[in-house]
């Protein structure tokens, strides 16, 4: 204690404030209070939560409820001396206090007063949302919590919905009491404002209650774990924006924000997000309004240092396997992959995290070898460049390695699945803009982009995004810089075909169950190509096909669409012609969201025409002033491509200051003069 007092004294000389970690939820099982409570001493017997449990039909004693500890297993531990169970929401050596006992609450209040007298400037309150459990009924019993459906392991913390053991309505009022104690101490003793921080991993709407209510102040800093909980390695800027603004928008008026990206319960920032982003997060937290919370070592960019044999964290006590090794051991054996938590089916591909079976560091080098073979063949035999395309659904940073490295070329086309993987029906123009520009920004210099929105592994574009958007996506892919990858039938606007369970051949569906086979089957996007309105869609003169022909083949087929001027097929053909224009073939590209609704792509080559593609993603009429979107534009444009959504014709002129788009319309404009 003398050391502590000396530290506080020196801190005050230096102008450093001391915030003490306060853990009110539980004590040690070696605490004198617990020993006396376990012994049944009258004064202390209700300091903790006790219950005798129940006898089952076989006469075996079982815990009072199905409540599960954060550290696995029952939250109830039998005490032989007292012949009762005590509650521990964390480790069994950390019994929970009974905050429904007013004596306990006053004891905790006195703890705060004690440390205030020692000169601390405030408190970080740990795990506050666990402080209260639901009140026992008239018989002293507690209810079971309802089951979660993502685990069948009753020892797993997530086995139940935590409706009785966290976020009880009384808990914020406990914090309001403590804030009063701090304010009264300041009123009596003077000095700077004493600070109350509270740790809760509750939903954001509940966290806001810890700031206070209409009649009482709460904590100045209820920890904002929105960034630490919801950001991940691949989060884009819009996700950051949403999380930050959501806190600012929900925060009560007159309160101060706080920001946390690292703490003692999560991996180091540099280990979660990459060492290259350490400064990024430090700058973000320290330039946002309010208080930044920095976990020790993050200012240095410290990384995780994992030594399994030295592990003492009880939450890791049940970990198995050598999770650091992804190669065969000396006996030729391989480690198990760690479990995912969203399925209990060991036959489900997602049952494990794929840390040993995909994205191994050797894989891109295999592609480099194959590229050398293609180049050597070309050197020996002449002819055009041979092309290497590689399919990988890896994170974008890993995909970029397939382009090559400093000493070797890789694939010319490592498939860009950013659009097909991340766009969805309700994605707005800013999401499109981000995904496109992110690929262009990360792509190694001198390489060529590629764009994929449909393939044999996903539902048809028209089925995912709506038949009204088929032309929109074809125009987008064919006017972006680089290579467009079109899956057969998308140029016609083909939709998913119906394939019954009996006719299903996709092993991804056949290896599952009939009741949900459509969720896993890729067959609907693989039905035969529609060549005509004749029998079997002109695909074959035979009597059957590998998969059934879709029933709408008479309306959507090559023969029929050839005869309709603005059919999907003829729009696609016109796009192929436009791709020969120098500005689109070789020019620079700017991709911008005009608003949530409209995306714009500008293609420009010095001395040639400017081309602008516009995409109205949603179902409202939009008007665009192109001069506010792109700089130094010619005043007049003409329609170079229209669709059946358009009210204009090819060749019609329009002012750059006012372009009207119909719902789901996409167009290509060309300047009337070269630039």
C-alpha positions in Angstrom: 0.0 0.0 0.0 2.9 2.3 0.7 4.1 1.8 -2.9 0.7 2.6 -4.2 0.5 5.8 -2.1 3.9 6.9 -3.3 2.9 6.2 -6.9 -0.3 8.3 -6.5 1.7 11.1 -4.9 4.3 11.2 -7.7 1.5 11.0 -10.4 -0.1 14.1 -9.0 3.3 15.9 -9.2 3.5 14.9 -12.9 -0.1 15.8 -13.6 -1.0 12.1 -14.3 -4.4 10.9 -13.3 -4.8 7.4 -11.8 -7.9 5.4 -12.8 -8.3 2.2 -10.7 -9.7 -1.0 -12.1 -12.8 -1.8 -10.0 -14.2 -5.4 -10.3 -17.5 -5.4 -8.3 -19.2 -8.4 -9.8 -17.2 -11.0 -7.8 -14.5 -11.6 -5.3 -11.9 -14.4 -4.9 -13.1 -17.6 -3.2 -10.2 -16.9 -0.8 -11.7 -13.6 0.2 -12.6 -13.4 3.9 -16.2 -12.4 3.0 -16.6 -15.5 1.0 -15.1 -17.8 3.6 -17.5 -16.4 6.2 -20.4 -16.7 3.8 -19.6 -20.3 3.0 -19.4 -20.9 6.8 -22.9 -19.6 7.1 -22.1 -16.7 9.4 -25.3 -14.6 9.7 -23.8 -11.3 8.7 -22.2 -12.7 5.5 -24.4 -15.6 4.5 -26.2 -13.5 1.7 -23.1 -11.7 0.5 -23.1 -14.1 -2.4 -25.7 -16.0 -4.5 -26.4 -19.4 -3.0 -28.8 -22.2 -3.8 -29.2 -25.8 -2.7 -29.9 -27.0 -6.2 -32.3 -29.9 -6.9 -32.3 -33.7 -6.7 -33.1 -35.5 -9.9 -35.3 -38.6 -10.1 -32.2 -40.8 -9.4 -31.3 -38.8 -6.3 -28.4 -37.0 -7.9 -28.0 -33.3 -7.0 -28.0 -30.9 -10.0 -27.4 -27.2 -10.3 -30.2 -24.7 -9.8 -30.4 -23.6 -13.5 -28.8 -24.2 -16.8 -26.8 -21.0 -16.6 -23.3 -21.3 -18.1 -20.1 -19.6 -17.1 -18.2 -17.4 -19.4 -15.3 -19.8 -19.0 -17.4 -22.8 -19.9 -19.3 -25.2 -17.8 -22.0 -24.6 -15.2 -22.1 -21.2 -13.6 -22.9 -23.0 -10.3 -20.3 -24.7 -8.2 -21.0 -27.0 -5.3 -19.5 -26.0 -1.9 -19.1 -29.1 0.3 -18.9 -27.1 3.5 -22.1 -25.1 3.1 -23.8 -27.9 1.1 -25.1 -25.4 -1.5 -24.1 -24.1 -4.9 -22.7 -20.6 -5.4 -23.0 -18.6 -8.5 -19.9 -17.7 -10.5 -20.5 -16.1 -13.9 -16.7 -16.3 -14.5 -14.2 -18.7 -13.0 -15.3 -20.9 -10.1 -12.7 -19.1 -8.0 -14.6 -15.9 -8.6 -18.0 -16.1 -6.8 -20.6 -13.5 -7.7 -21.6 -10.9 -5.2 -25.4 -10.6 -4.4 -26.1 -7.0 -5.3 -29.7 -7.5 -4.2 -28.4 -7.4 -0.6 -28.2 -3.7 0.4 -25.4 -4.5 2.7 -23.2 -5.7 -0.2 -24.1 -2.5 -2.1 -23.0 -0.4 0.8 -19.8 -2.4 1.1 -19.0 -1.7 -2.5 -19.8 2.0 -2.0 -17.2 2.0 0.9 -14.7 0.3 -1.4 -15.0 3.3 -3.8 -14.7 5.8 -0.9 -11.6 4.0 0.4 -9.7 4.4 -2.9 -10.9 7.9 -3.4 -9.4 8.7 0.0 -6.2 7.2 -1.4 -6.2 9.8 -4.1 -7.3 8.0 -7.2 -9.0 10.0 -9.9 -11.7 7.6 -11.0 -12.6 4.0 -11.7 -12.8 1.6 -14.6 -15.7 -0.7 -13.6 -15.2 -4.2 -15.0 -18.0 -6.4 -16.4 -20.7 -4.2 -15.1 -23.5 -5.9 -17.1 -23.0 -9.1 -15.0 -23.7 -7.3 -11.7 -27.3 -8.4 -11.3 -29.0 -11.6 -12.1 -32.8 -11.9 -12.3 -34.4 -11.9 -8.9 -35.4 -15.3 -7.4 -39.0 -16.2 -7.2 -41.0 -16.6 -4.0 -39.5 -20.0 -3.5 -35.9 -18.7 -3.9 -35.6 -20.4 -7.4 -34.2 -19.0 -10.6 -35.4 -19.7 -14.2 -33.5 -21.5 -16.9 -32.3 -19.4 -19.7 -33.6 -20.3 -23.2 -31.4 -22.4 -25.5 -29.3 -20.9 -28.3 -29.4 -23.0 -31.5 -25.8 -22.7 -32.6 -24.3 -25.1 -30.1 -25.3 -28.3 -28.5 -22.5 -28.2 -25.9 -24.1 -27.3 -22.5 -20.7 -26.2 -21.3 -20.4 -23.5 -24.0 -21.1 -20.0 -22.8 -23.3 -19.4 -25.8 -25.5 -22.4 -25.0 -28.2 -20.1 -23.6 -29.6 -16.6 -24.3 -28.3 -14.4 -21.5 -31.7 -12.9 -20.5 -31.4 -13.5 -16.7 -27.7 -13.1 -16.0 -26.7 -9.9 -17.8 -28.2 -6.5 -18.6 -30.8 -6.6 -15.8 -32.7 -3.3 -15.5 -31.3 -2.5 -12.0 -27.6 -2.5 -13.2 -27.4 1.1 -14.6 -28.9 2.4 -11.3 -26.0 0.9 -9.5 -23.7 3.0 -11.6 -25.8 6.1 -10.9 -25.2 5.4 -7.2 -21.5 5.2 -7.7 -21.4 8.4 -9.7 -23.2 10.2 -6.7 -20.4 8.9 -4.4 -17.7 10.3 -6.7 -19.5 13.7 -7.0 -20.1 13.9 -3.2 -16.4 13.1 -2.6 -15.4 15.9 -5.0 -17.9 18.3 -3.3 -16.3 17.5 0.1 -12.7 17.4 -1.0 -12.4 19.6 -4.1 -10.0 18.8 -7.0 -10.7 17.7 -10.5 -13.8 15.7 -11.5 -13.5 12.0 -10.6 -14.1 9.7 -13.5 -16.2 6.6 -13.8 -15.6 4.2 -16.6 -17.8 1.1 -17.0 -17.1 -2.0 -19.1 -20.1 -3.6 -20.7 -20.4 -5.7 -23.9 -24.1 -5.0 -24.1 -26.1 -3.8 -27.2 -25.4 -0.2 -27.9 -28.9 0.9 -26.8 -28.3 -0.6 -23.4 -24.8 0.9 -23.1 -26.4 4.4 -23.6 -28.3 3.9 -20.3 -25.0 3.9 -18.4 -24.5 7.6 -19.3 -27.4 8.4 -17.0 -31.1 9.2 -17.3 -33.3 12.3 -16.9 -32.7 12.5 -13.2 -29.3 11.0 -12.6 -25.8 11.0 -14.1 -24.1 7.8 -14.8 -20.6 7.0 -16.0 -18.7 9.7 -17.9 -17.2 6.8 -20.0 -19.4 3.7 -20.6 -16.9 1.9 -22.8 -17.7 2.1 -26.5 -16.9 -1.3 -27.8 -18.5 -0.8 -31.2 -15.2 -0.7 -33.1 -13.5 -3.5 -31.1 -16.6 -5.7 -31.5 -17.7 -5.1 -35.0 -14.8 -4.1 -37.1 -12.8 -6.9 -38.8 -9.9 -7.1 -41.1 -12.0 -6.7 -44.3 -14.3 -3.9 -43.0 -14.6 -1.1 -45.5 -14.7 2.7 -44.8 -18.5 2.7 -44.8 -18.5 0.2 -42.0 -16.1 2.5 -40.0 -18.3 5.5 -40.8 -21.5 3.8 -39.7 -20.1 2.5 -36.4 -18.6 5.9 -35.5 -21.7 8.0 -36.5 -24.1 5.5 -34.9 -22.4 6.1 -31.5 -22.5 9.8 -32.0 -26.1 9.8 -33.1 -27.3 7.6 -30.2 -25.3 9.3 -27.4 -27.3 11.4 -25.1 -27.0 15.2 -25.6 -24.3 16.8 -23.6 -22.3 13.6 -23.1 -18.8 12.8 -24.4 -17.9 10.0 -26.8 -15.1 7.5 -26.2 -13.4 5.1 -28.6 -11.8 1.7 -28.0 -10.1 -0.6 -30.5 -7.8 -2.6 -28.2 -8.0 -4.1 -24.8 -7.0 -7.0 -22.6 -9.9 -9.2 -23.9 -9.0 -9.0 -27.6 -6.0 -9.8 -29.7 -3.6 -6.9 -30.3 -4.7 -4.4 -32.9 -1.7 -5.1 -35.1 -2.4 -8.9 -34.9 -6.1 -8.4 -35.8 -5.8 -5.8 -38.5 -2.2 -6.0 -39.6 0.9 -4.3 -38.3 0.7 -1.8 -41.2 -2.5 -0.4 -39.7 -1.3 0.4 -36.1 -0.7 4.1 -36.8 -4.0 4.2 -38.7 -6.0 3.2 -35.7 -4.0 5.3 -33.3 -4.6 8.3 -35.5 -8.3 7.5 -35.8 -8.9 7.2 -32.1 -6.9 10.3 -31.2 -8.6 12.6 -33.8 -12.2 11.5 -33.2 -14.2 13.7 -30.8 -14.1 12.7 -27.1 -11.9 10.3 -25.2 -9.6 7.7 -26.8 -8.8 4.6 -24.8 -5.4 3.1 -25.5 -4.5 -0.3 -24.2 -0.9 -0.5 -23.0 1.5 -1.4 -25.8 -0.8 -0.3 -28.7 1.2 2.9 -28.9 4.2 0.8 -29.8 2.4 -1.5 -32.2 2.9 -4.5 -30.0 1.7 -7.8 -31.5 0.4 -11.0 -29.9 3.0 -13.5 -28.7 1.4 -16.9 -28.5 3.0 -19.5 -26.3 0.4 -22.3 -25.6 2.5 -23.9 -22.9 2.4 -20.6 -20.9 -1.3 -20.1 -21.1 -3.1 -19.1 -17.9 -6.3 -17.5 -19.2 -9.1 -19.8 -18.0 -11.1 -19.0 -21.1 -8.4 -20.9 -23.1 -8.1 -23.8 -20.8 -10.1 -26.1 -23.0 -8.2 -25.3 -26.2 -6.8 -28.3 -28.0 -4.4 -29.0 -30.8 -1.3 -27.2 -32.0 -3.0 -24.2 -33.6 0.3 -22.7 -34.7 1.2 -25.5 -37.0 -0.1 -26.0 -40.6 2.3 -28.6 -41.8 2.6 -32.3 -41.1 4.5 -33.2 -37.9 7.4 -35.6 -37.7 5.0 -38.5 -37.8 3.3 -37.2 -41.0 0.2 -36.1 -39.2 -1.8 -32.9 -39.6 -3.5 -30.8 -37.0 -7.3 -30.4 -36.7 -8.7 -27.1 -37.8 -10.5 -25.0 -35.1 -14.3 -25.1 -34.9 -16.6 -22.4 -36.3 -19.5 -21.5 -34.0 -22.3 -21.2 -36.5 -22.9 -24.9 -37.2 -22.8 -28.1 -35.1 -22.9 -30.3 -38.2 -19.4 -31.9 -38.6 -20.3 -32.6 -42.3 -20.8 -28.9 -43.0 -17.9 -27.2 -44.8 -18.2 -24.3 -42.4 -17.8 -26.5 -39.4 -14.1 -25.4 -39.1 -12.0 -22.3 -39.7 -10.0 -23.1 -42.9 -6.5 -22.2 -41.6 -4.8 -25.4 -42.8 -6.5 -26.3 -46.0 -6.7 -23.0 -48.0 -4.6 -20.0 -48.7 -1.3 -21.6 -47.8 1.7 -19.4 -48.6 3.1 -21.8 -51.2 0.0 -21.6 -53.4 0.7 -18.4 -55.3 4.2 -19.7 -56.2 2.5 -22.7 -57.9 0.7 -20.2 -60.2 4.0 -18.4 -60.8 5.5 -21.7 -62.1 2.5 -22.2 -64.4 2.9 -18.7 -65.8 6.5 -19.5 -66.6 5.3 -22.6 -68.5 2.9 -20.5 -70.6 5.5 -17.9 -71.3 8.1 -20.5 -72.3 5.6 -22.1 -74.6 4.9 -18.7 -76.3 8.6 -18.1 -76.6 9.1 -21.4 -78.3 5.9 -21.4 -80.5 5.0 -17.8 -81.0 1.4 -16.5 -81.3 -0.6 -14.4 -78.9 0.0 -14.3 -75.2 -1.4 -17.3 -73.4 -3.8 -16.4 -70.5 -3.9 -17.7 -67.0 -7.1 -17.2 -65.0 -7.2 -18.4 -61.4 -10.3 -18.8 -59.2 -9.9 -18.0 -55.6 -12.5 -16.8 -53.0 -9.7 -15.6 -50.7 -9.5 -12.2 -49.0 -8.6 -9.5 -51.5 -5.1 -9.0 -50.0 -4.3 -12.7 -50.7 -5.9 -12.5 -54.2 -3.4 -9.8 -55.1 -0.5 -12.2 -54.6 -1.7 -14.2 -57.6 -0.8 -11.3 -59.9 2.8 -12.0 -59.1 5.6 -10.6 -56.9 8.8 -8.6 -57.4 10.5 -11.4 -59.2 7.8 -13.5 -60.9 4.6 -12.9 -62.9 1.4 -14.8 -61.8 -2.0 -15.0 -63.4 -3.1 -12.2 -65.8 -6.6 -12.7 -64.4 -6.9 -13.7 -60.7 -10.7 -13.6 -60.6 -12.1 -10.5 -58.9 -15.0 -11.8 -56.8 -15.5 -8.6 -54.8 -18.7 -7.7 -56.6 -20.1 -11.2 -56.7 -19.3 -11.8 -53.1 -20.1 -8.5 -51.4 -22.8 -6.7 -53.4 -26.4 -7.5 -52.4 -29.8 -6.4 -53.5 -29.9 -3.3 -51.2 -26.3 -2.2 -51.8 -26.1 1.5 -52.5 -23.9 3.4 -55.0 -21.2 4.0 -52.3 -20.8 0.3 -51.8 -20.4 -0.2 -55.5 -17.9 2.6 -55.6 -15.9 1.3 -52.7 -15.6 -2.3 -54.1 -14.5 -1.1 -57.5 -12.0 1.4 -56.4 -10.6 -0.9 -53.7 -9.6 -3.4 -56.3 -8.1 -0.7 -58.5 -6.2 0.8 -55.6 -4.8 -2.6 -54.3 -4.0 -4.0 -57.7 -0.2 -4.1 -58.4 1.0 -1.4 -60.8 1.0 -2.5 -64.5 -1.6 -5.2 -64.0 -5.1 -5.3 -65.5 -8.4 -5.4 -63.5 -11.2 -7.9 -64.1 -14.8 -7.8 -63.1 -17.2 -10.7 -62.2 -20.8 -10.4 -61.2 -22.1 -13.8 -62.3 -20.7 -17.4 -62.5 -21.6 -21.0 -62.1 -21.4 -21.0 -58.3 -23.9 -18.2 -57.7 -27.5 -17.6 -58.5 -28.1 -15.7 -61.8 -27.6 -12.0 -61.7 -31.3 -11.4 -62.6 -32.4 -13.7 -59.8 -30.1 -12.1 -57.2 -30.5 -8.4 -58.1 -33.8 -8.4 -60.1 -34.5 -8.8 -63.8 -34.7 -5.0 -64.1 -31.0 -4.7 -63.4 -29.6 -7.1 -65.9 -28.6 -4.4 -68.4 -27.3 -2.2 -65.6 -24.7 -4.9 -64.6 -23.8 -5.7 -68.1 -23.1 -2.0 -68.9 -21.1 -1.7 -65.6 -18.8 -4.6 -66.3 -18.2 -3.7 -69.9 -17.4 0.0 -69.4 -15.1 -0.5 -66.4 -11.4 -0.6 -67.2 -9.9 -4.1 -67.8 -11.5 -7.4 -68.5 -15.2 -8.2 -68.0 -16.1 -11.9 -67.3 -19.6 -12.8 -68.5 -21.2 -16.1 -67.5 -23.1 -17.7 -70.3 -26.7 -16.6 -70.4 -26.2 -13.3 -68.5 -26.1 -11.5 -71.8 -29.7 -12.7 -72.3 -30.8 -12.0 -68.8 -31.4 -15.7 -68.0 -32.9 -16.3 -64.6 -32.4 -19.3 -62.2 -34.2 -22.4 -63.5 -36.2 -24.6 -61.2 -34.5 -27.9 -60.5 -36.3 -30.4 -58.3 -34.7 -32.5 -55.7 -35.0 -35.5 -58.0 -33.2 -33.7 -60.8 -30.5 -32.2 -58.6 -27.0 -33.2 -59.4 -24.8 -30.6 -57.6 -22.9 -32.6 -54.9 -23.0 -29.5 -52.7 -26.8 -30.1 -52.5 -26.9 -33.8 -52.9 -24.7 -34.3 -49.9 -27.2 -32.4 -47.7 -30.9 -32.8 -47.0 -33.9 -32.6 -49.2 -35.7 -30.1 -46.9 -33.1 -27.4 -47.6 -31.4 -28.5 -50.8 -32.2 -25.3 -52.6 -30.2 -23.3 -50.1 -27.0 -25.2 -51.2 -27.7 -26.1 -54.8 -25.9 -24.3 -57.6 -27.9 -26.2 -60.3 -30.5 -23.4 -60.9 -27.7 -21.2 -62.4 -26.4 -24.1 -64.5 -29.5 -25.0 -66.5 -28.9 -25.2 -70.3 -28.3 -22.1 -72.5 -31.4 -20.8 -74.3 -30.6 -20.7 -78.0 -34.1 -20.6 -79.4 -37.8 -21.0 -78.5 -37.8 -24.5 -79.9 -37.8 -27.8 -78.0 -35.0 -28.1 -75.4 -34.4 -24.4 -76.0 -32.3 -25.4 -79.1 -29.6 -26.7 -76.8 -29.9 -30.2 -78.1 -31.8 -32.4 -80.4 -31.8 -35.1 -77.8 -34.7 -36.0 -75.5 -33.1 -34.9 -72.2 -30.4 -32.7 -70.8 -28.1 -33.0 -67.8 -30.3 -30.5 -66.0 -33.8 -29.5 -67.0 -34.3 -26.5 -69.3 -35.7 -23.5 -67.6 -39.4 -23.0 -68.2 -39.0 -19.4 -69.4 -36.8 -20.3 -72.4 -39.5 -19.2 -74.9 -39.2 -15.6 -73.7 -35.5 -15.5 -73.0 -33.4 -16.9 -75.8 -30.9 -15.9 -78.4 -33.2 -16.2 -81.4 -36.0 -14.1 -79.9 -33.7 -11.4 -78.5 -31.9 -11.0 -81.8 -35.1 -9.5 -83.2 -35.8 -7.0 -80.4 -33.8 -3.8 -80.8 -33.3 -3.1 -77.1 -33.2 -6.7 -75.8 -30.5 -7.6 -73.3 -28.6 -9.4 -76.0 -28.6 -6.4 -78.4 -27.6 -4.0 -75.6 -24.7 -6.4 -74.8 -23.6 -6.5 -78.5 -23.7 -2.6 -78.6 -21.5 -2.6 -75.5 -19.0 -4.9 -77.3 -18.8 -2.3 -80.0 -18.3 0.6 -77.5 -15.4 -1.3 -75.9 -13.4 -0.8 -79.1 -13.5 3.0 -78.6 -10.1 4.3 -77.6 -11.3 6.0 -74.4 -13.0 2.8 -73.1 -10.3 0.5 -74.4 -7.2 2.4 -73.1 -8.5 5.4 -71.2 -8.3 6.3 -67.5 -11.3 5.7 -65.3 -13.0 7.5 -62.4 -15.7 5.7 -60.5 -17.9 7.9 -58.2 -21.1 7.5 -56.3 -23.2 10.6 -57.2 -25.6 9.7 -54.3 -26.9 6.6 -52.6 -28.9 5.9 -55.7 -26.6 6.7 -58.7 -23.1 5.5 -59.7 -21.1 7.2 -62.4 -18.1 5.8 -64.4 -16.0 8.3 -66.5 -13.6 7.0 -69.2 -11.3 9.5 -70.7 -8.3 9.5 -73.1 -6.5 12.8 -74.1 -7.6 13.8 -77.6 -10.6 11.5 -77.6 -14.2 11.6 -76.5 -15.3 11.4 -72.9 -17.6 8.6 -72.0 -19.7 8.5 -68.9 -21.8 5.5 -67.8 -24.6 6.2 -65.3 -26.4 3.6 -63.2 -29.6 4.3 -61.3 -29.5 1.4 -58.9 -32.9 1.8 -57.3 -36.5 2.4 -58.4 -36.8 6.2 -58.2 -36.3 8.8 -60.9 -33.0 10.6 -60.4 -31.5 13.8 -61.9 -27.7 14.2 -62.1 -25.6 17.3 -62.7 -22.4 15.7 -64.2 -20.4 18.9 -63.8 -20.7 18.6 -60.0 -19.4 15.0 -60.2 -16.5 15.2 -62.6 -14.3 18.2 -63.3 -13.6 19.9 -66.6 -16.4 18.2 -68.6 -17.7 19.3 -72.0 -21.0 21.0 -71.8 -22.9 18.7 -74.1 -23.2 14.9 -74.4 -25.1 12.5 -76.5 -26.6 9.1 -75.8 -24.2 6.4 -77.0 -26.2 3.5 -75.5 -29.7 3.2 -74.1 -31.8 0.4 -72.8 -35.5 -0.5 -72.8 -35.8 1.6 -69.5 -34.7 4.7 -71.4 -37.0 7.5 -72.6 -34.2 8.8 -74.9 -32.7 7.4 -78.1 -29.2 6.9 -79.2 -27.9 10.2 -80.7 -30.1 12.4 -78.5 -28.2 15.2 -76.9 -28.3 16.2 -73.2 -26.7 18.9 -71.1 -24.0 17.8 -68.7 -25.8 19.9 -66.1 -29.0 17.8 -66.1 -29.3 14.1 -66.9 -32.5 12.3 -65.9 -32.5 8.6 -65.1 -35.5 6.4 -65.0 -35.8 3.6 -62.3 -33.1 1.0 -62.8 -31.9 2.7 -65.9 -28.3 2.5 -67.1 -26.9 4.6 -70.0 -23.6 5.5 -71.7 -23.1 9.1 -72.7 -20.4 10.4 -75.1 -19.2 14.0 -75.3 -20.0 15.8 -78.5 -16.5 17.1 -78.6 -13.1 15.6 -77.9 -11.2 16.7 -74.9 
